[in-house]
Amino acid sequence: MNRRSQRDRVRRRRVLLVSAVVGVLILATGAYLLRQRSIAQAMAARRVAGLQAFERGDYPDALNQLGPYLRDHDDDVEALYPYARARLEVPKAKGEHISEAITVLRHVHSLAPDHEDAGPLLLQLYSLTEQNSEILALADQVLRQSPEDRLALRSKAVALSRLDRHEDALEVIEQYVELDAAELQMHMLALETQRKLNHSSEQIIAYARELHEEHADDPRFKLVVAHAYRLTQDADAAIEWLRAAAQDDLPEADQLMQEGYASLLASWLDDAGRPSEAVAFLEQVIRPEHVLTLHLELISRLWEHEQWKKIADRAAVYDPADKQAPIDLLAMVADACYRLNERETAESFTKGLEARSYQDPAEDWAAWLRARYSDASSAASLVQICQHAVADRPGSPYWLYLLGDAQLQMGEQYLALDAWRRASEARPAWANPAMRSAQVLAQLGQRREALLAIRRAAQ
């Protein structure tokens, strides 16, 4: 009897223990499922919030919301593509935002090869970063489906030219111009490719002049002729055609084409040693309604020439709070207004830059403006800010120039000279770095080097 009672007690204890364990497991499972449901709801909310942020142009918030969501949902194409686009809009040092966007777009393309926007954007980024093998692979894939795809043909022609496959490049160019005979870039590339294939100067000029005659009403084709003379080393004829083109208004075309035309003409006038004519041309053609990247072409040149009043007079055209405005444009307007003691306007543009502190270039410019125009301005802080900016953008002539100025204030003449030398190399048409070098070299008693610097500035 006692044994049976003891066995019953053991059995009841076991049942109770098993029941307790099962109960704990049920509770734990319920808690886990509840937590997973809560996490899923939170992630779904992040997705919605991220897409909404992208639609309203708040790209930093789009990245913050979509990033955690995509870590566990990396097959959601409808979220991946906006994330890649937002990534491009928030620059990082040394172009890391571009490489990150490329990685995401590759994934999108692998998941959805027929995605309407991912492939074209990926092609453009490959071209920007000169990933020529990747361009050819993607362009050929597109052309198998759409043999007349213009972006794919254009990208392929440029990649082939970079790889020195000039005969293949010329063949693709000819396919392209059959589809669009008015595409300026491809005609320019055709001239350059002909030159590399050792076509005679007469053949190259004849090709360009024939195009100009066929498009006599389109001022852009004066640039084609100018380019032919540039390639054949006839500088006087090239300048003559550039000046003729500069007398015309911008061609009737979309904004992107107008921007490309104006930028190209101005840069060639710079290269021809006519920077003042480049400024005059841009002042003549740019209107308030033109895209801001075209305005930057003018503002940056006015800043180089220290035309502070002309810059300040244009300040009302720009919205300091516009998060799509070029950062250098806002910074140069702020700088000009500070120099003219128009502090209220200058402050509004500086605050606009500070509101974009998630972008390294904006943060650097805002810090420099605050340090430069504060009552407690110090050369040491300016050097530190400029060094940080140069580390992020080593090829920027403007930051190199400002770094030289700050180093000179510190008494570091030779460091300043080195910074200005690099600024001149990055922007040969800008005379100021060479002129500043000449002044310092003269003070150091290095007359010969000073004269050479003056000669570089004059050229």
N, C-alpha and C positions, 0 to 999 in steps of 0.2 A: 504494500500500500504506500509506504513511504517512498519506495523507489519510483512508483508510478507518479506520485505527487511531485517528486523532484523532477522527473522527466517533463511533466506538464509545465512546471515553472520554467524550465530551460527553454521548452518550446515556445511558451508565451514571450519570454524575453527575446528569443530570436525573432519572433513575429514583430514584436515592438521595435526591435532594432532595425529590421528590414523596412518596416513601415516608416520609421524615422528617416532612414537613409533615402528611401524613395521620396518622402516628403521634401527632404532637403534638395534632392535632385530636381524635383518638380519646381520648387521655389527658385532654385538657381537657374534652371532652364527658362522659367518665366521671366526672371530678372534679365537674363541674357537676351532673350527675344525682345523684351521691352526696350532694353538698351539699344539693340540693333535697329529696332524700329525707330527709336528716337534719333539714332545716328543717321539712318536713311532719310528721315524727314529733314534733319538739319542739312544733309548734303543736297537734297532736292531743293531746299530753300536757298542754299548757296548757288545752285545752278541757275535758278530763276533770277536771283539778285545779280549774279554775274552777267547774265545775258542782258538784263535791263541796264546795268551800268555800261556795258559795251554800246548799247543802242543810244544812250544819251551822251556818249563820248567821255565817260569817266573811266579811262583806261586803267589807272592804278587800282581802282576798286574792282574792276572786272578781273584783273589778275589776282587780287587778294581773295575774291570769292571763288573763281573758277579753279585756281591752283589746287587747293585741298580737295575739291570735288573730283578733279581729273586724276588724282593719284589712285583712286579706286574705281574710276570709270573711264579708263583710257581708250575705250572704243566708242565714245560718244562724239561722233563727227560734228554734230550740231553745236557742241560746246568747244571742241578742239579748235575749229577754224577761228571763231571769234577770239579765243585765247591767243592764237598765233598773231592775229591782227593787232590785238591789244599789246602784245609783247613788243611789236615793232614800234608802237607809239610811245613807249616808255624807254628811252635810250639808256644803255648801260655803258660802262667804261670799255674802251677798246672794241666796240662793236659786238659785245657779247649778246646783246638783244637780238641781233640779226642771226647769229648762229643758233640761238635757242629757237627762234621762229622757224628757221629752216628745218630743225629737227622735228618740230611739231608738224609742220606742213608735210614733211616726208611721211610721217605716220598717217596723216589724213589721207594722203594720196594712196598709200598702201591699203587703207581701209575702203576708200571710195575713189577708185581711179577716174571715175567720170565726174567727180566733183567740179562744179562749174567754175569756181574761183580759186581753188587750192593749186591746181596745176599751173595756171598762168602766173599766179603770185610766186610760186616756187621757181618758175623759169626766170622771172625778173630778179629774184634774190640770187639765184645762181649766177646770173649775168653780173650783178652788182659785185659779187665776191669772186668773180672770174673762175668759177668751178666749171671749166670748159668740158671735161669729160661728162660730167653730170648734165650739162646743158644738152650735149649731143644725144645722150641716151633718152632724156625726157622729150626733147624736140622730135626725135624720130618716132617715139611712141605716139605723140600727138598727131604727127603728120601721117602716120599709117591710118588713123581714123579720119583726119581732116586735112587733106593734102594742101589746102589753100589757107591754112591757119597762119595769119600774118605774124603774130608774135613768135610762133615756133620757127618760122622761116627766118625772121630777123635775128632771133637769138642764135640760131644755128649758123648763120652767115658770120656773125661776130665771133663766135667760138672757133669756127674753122680758121678765120683770119688770125686770131690769137695763137692758134696752133701751127701757123705758117703753112696751112693747107690752102694756098691762095687760089689755085685753079678750082678746087671744090667750092671755095667761098664765092668766087665769081659766078659759078653756075647757079648757086642758091640765090645770089643777088639778082640775077637775071630772071629767075622764077618770080621773085618778089615784085620787081618793078613791072612785070607783066600784069600783076594784080593791082598795083598802086603806083602809077608813074609819077605821082606827086610827092612821094616820100623822100624828103630831103636827106635823112640820115643814110639811107641805102645808096643814094647817088654819091654821097661823100665817101662811103665805104668802097664803092665801085672804083672811084678815082684812086684811092689809096691802094687798093688791090692791084689795079693796073700798073701803078708805079712799082709795086713790089715784084710784079711779073715782067718788069723791064720794058713796058710799053714806052714808046718815044714821047717826048714832051709834046710834039705836034699832035699825036693821037689823043693824049689826055686833054689837051686844050680844045681840040676839035669836038671831043665827046661833050665837054662842059658847055661849049658855046651852042652846040646843037640843042642841048637840053634847054638852055636859056631861050633860044628862039622858039622852041615848042611851048614854053611857058612864059611868054613875054609879059603877061599880066600878073605874074606872081613874083614879087620882089625877092622872095627867098632864093630864087635861082641865080640871082646876082652873087649870092654867097657861094654857089657851086662853082661859078667861074673864078671867083676870088680864090677858092680852095685849089683849083687846078693850077693857078699861077703860083700859089704858095708851095705846092708840091714840086713844081718845076723850077723853083728858085728865082722867080721873077718878082721881086719884092715890090717894085714900083707899080707894076700892073695889078698886083694883088691889092695894094693900098687904094689904087684908083677904083677898083670894083667894090671894095669895102666901103669907101666913102660914098659911092653911088647908092649902095644898099642902105646906108645910114640916113640918107635923105628921105627915105620912104617911111610911111606909117607901117605899123605892124600889119602883116598879111591877115586877110580874113580867114580865120581858122579857129579851132578850139583853143582853150586857154593853155593847155599843155604844149601845143605846137607853138603858140605865140611865145611862151616862156622859153622854150628851147631855142627858137630863132633869135630872140633878143639876147639871151645869155651867150649864145655862140658868137654873134656879131660883136658884142661888147668884148668878149675874151680875145677875139682875133685882133680887134683894134688895140687892146692891151699888148698882145704879143708883137704887134707891128710897131710898138713904141709910141702909140697914140692914146694913152690913158685918158687925157682930157677930152678927146673926141668920143671915147666910149661913154664918159659921163654925160656929155652933151646929147648923145644919141638917146641914152636911157631917160634923161630928163624930158626929152622931146616926146617920147612915145608912151611912157608909163602913165596910166590913168588910175584913179582911186579904185575902180572896180576890177583891176587886174589882180591876179593871184599874188599873195604876199611873198611867195618865193621870188617872183619877178621884182617886187619892190626891194627885196633884200639885195639884189644885184646893184641897184642904185645906192641904197643906204650904205652898204659896205664900202662902196667906192667914195662916197662923200665923206665917210668916216676916215678912210685912208688919207684923203686930201684935207682933213681937218676943217671941213665945211660945216661947222656946228650950226650956224644959223639956218642953212638950207635943210638940215636934218630936223631941227626943232620946228621949223615951219610946216613940216609934214607930219608932226606928231598927232595932230587931230585926226588924221586918216586912220590911225591904228587904235585898236582896242587893247589896252594893257592886260585885260582879263581874258583875252582870247587864247585858249590853251592850244590852239592849232597854229598860232602865229610863230614864225621862225624865232628861235631864242636869241640868235645874234642880232636880229632886227630890233627886238625890244630892248636889248642891252645897249645897243649903239644909240638908240633914241634917248634912253635914260642918261647915258654918258654925256651926250651933246647938251641936254637940258641942264644937267648939273653944271657943266662948264659955263653955260650962259646964266647961271643962277636962277633958272626957272625950276625951283625946287619942288613946287607942288606937282608939276607934270613929271619931273624926274622921279619923285617918290611913288607916283602911281604906277609907273613902269617897273620900278624896282620891286614894289609889292606884287605886281603881276608875276615877276620872276620867282619871288619867294613862294608864291602859291603853287609853283611847279617844282618845288625842291625835290620831288621824287625823280626828277630828271637831272642827272649830274651836270650837264652844261648850264642849266638854269641856276642850279645851286652855286656853281662856281662864279657865274656872273653876278649874282645877287651878293655873294660874299665880297667880291672885289669892289663892287659899287659902294657897299657899306663901308668897307675899309678905306677906300680911296677918298670918299667925301665925308668922312666923319671928322669931328674936331680932334679926335685922338688918333688920326691916321699914322701908321708906322710903316716904314719901308720893309721891316722884317715880316710883318703880317702879309703885306702885298706879295713879297717873294714867295712865301709859303703857299698862298692861294694860287699864284701863277704856276708854281712848280706842280701842284696837284692837277691843275687844268692841263698842263703840258703832258703830264704822265698819262692822262686819259685821252688826250688828242694831240699826239706828238707832232702832227703835221700842220697844226693851226698857226698860220703866220701871225694872227692877232695876239694870241696868248704868248707866243715867243717874243713878240715886240714889247708887250707889256711886262714880261719877265725881265727883258733887258733894261727897261726903264727903272724897274724896282731895284734891280741889282746895281745899277749906276747910283741910285740914291744911297745904297749901302756902301758905296765906295769900291765896288767890285767891277772895275772897268773892263777887265779881260773877260769876265763872265758875261758882262753885258754885250761886249763885242761878239762873243760866240753866239749868244741868243739872237742878236740882230742878223748875224750871218745866216743862221738857219731860217730866220723869217724871210730874208731876201731870196733864199733858195726855194722856199715854199711858195712865194708870191713875187716872182721876178719883176712884174710890172709896177710894184709898189716901191716908190722911191724913198720913203721915210726911213726904213731900216738902214739903208746904205748911207743916207745923209747923216743920221745920228752917229753911225760908225765913223764917218769922216770927221765929224766934230771932235769925237773922243780921241781918235788917232792923232789929230792935229794937236790936241792938248798934251798928248803923250810924246810929242816931238817926232812922230812917225809920218813925215810929210809925204813920202812916196806912197805909202799905203793909204793915206788920206786922199791923195789925188786919184788913186785907183778906185776907191769907194765912191768918190764924186762922179767918176766916169761911169761906174755901174748905175748910179742913180740917174744920170742923164740918159743912159740907154733905155 
